Amino acid sequence: MRKNIVFFVMVLFIVTLLYTFSRKEFVPIPADEQHIRVSTKEKCLECHAQDKVSPLKKEHPPQDQCFECHKRANG
């Protein structure tokens, strides 16, 4: 009986751990005038390219995957 409980707790722990690490956090696209019509990576890079107004940081993930991480904000 004790072995079954220990096994169940271990399985539950592993499943919880896997779920926690597999979740992906999305960074919202601001719901302001500048971002309201942004729907392509080209539109993003009009302001966020290296030589533009708000360049991306060097450690930012690949620039061609904007909408993999960024989603429309509610509101």
C-alpha positions as CSV (number, residue, x, y, z in Angstrom):
1,M,0.0,0.0,0.0
2,R,2.8,2.4,0.9
3,K,4.6,1.7,-2.4
4,N,1.4,2.6,-4.3
5,I,1.1,5.9,-2.5
6,V,4.8,6.7,-3.1
7,F,4.4,5.8,-6.8
8,F,1.3,7.9,-7.2
9,V,3.0,10.9,-5.6
10,M,6.0,10.5,-7.8
11,V,3.9,10.3,-10.9
12,L,1.8,13.3,-9.9
13,F,5.0,15.3,-9.2
14,I,6.5,14.4,-12.6
15,V,3.3,15.3,-14.5
16,T,3.1,18.6,-12.6
17,L,6.7,19.3,-13.4
18,L,6.3,18.5,-17.1
19,Y,3.1,20.7,-17.3
20,T,4.8,23.6,-15.6
21,F,7.8,23.6,-17.9
22,S,5.7,23.1,-21.1
23,R,3.6,26.2,-20.5
24,K,4.4,29.1,-22.8
25,E,3.9,32.6,-21.6
26,F,2.7,35.0,-24.2
27,V,3.8,38.7,-24.2
28,P,0.8,40.8,-25.2
29,I,1.0,43.2,-28.1
30,P,-0.1,46.6,-26.6
31,A,-3.6,47.7,-27.4
32,D,-2.6,51.2,-28.4
33,E,-2.7,53.3,-31.6
34,Q,0.8,52.3,-32.7
35,H,0.1,48.5,-32.5
36,I,-3.6,48.2,-33.4
37,R,-2.9,47.5,-37.1
38,V,0.2,45.4,-36.6
39,S,-0.4,41.9,-38.1
40,T,2.8,41.0,-39.9
41,K,6.5,40.8,-38.9
42,E,7.3,43.5,-41.4
43,K,5.0,45.9,-39.6
44,C,6.8,45.0,-36.3
45,L,10.2,45.6,-37.8
46,E,9.2,49.1,-39.0
47,C,9.8,50.2,-35.4
48,H,11.7,47.3,-33.8
49,A,14.5,46.7,-36.3
50,Q,18.0,47.5,-35.0
51,D,18.2,51.0,-36.6
52,K,14.7,52.0,-35.8
53,V,12.9,53.9,-32.9
54,S,12.5,50.9,-30.5
55,P,15.1,48.3,-31.5
56,L,14.9,44.8,-30.1
57,K,17.5,43.8,-27.4
58,K,20.4,41.6,-28.6
59,E,19.1,38.6,-26.5
60,H,15.6,38.8,-28.1
61,P,14.6,35.5,-29.9
62,P,14.6,35.4,-33.7
63,Q,13.0,38.4,-35.3
64,D,11.0,36.3,-37.8
65,Q,8.8,34.7,-35.1
66,C,7.0,37.8,-33.7
67,F,3.6,36.1,-33.4
68,E,5.0,32.9,-31.9
69,C,5.5,34.7,-28.6
70,H,3.4,37.9,-28.9
71,K,-0.4,37.8,-28.9
72,R,-3.0,40.5,-29.1
73,A,-3.8,42.1,-25.7
74,N,-7.4,42.1,-24.6
75,G,-9.0,45.5,-24.5
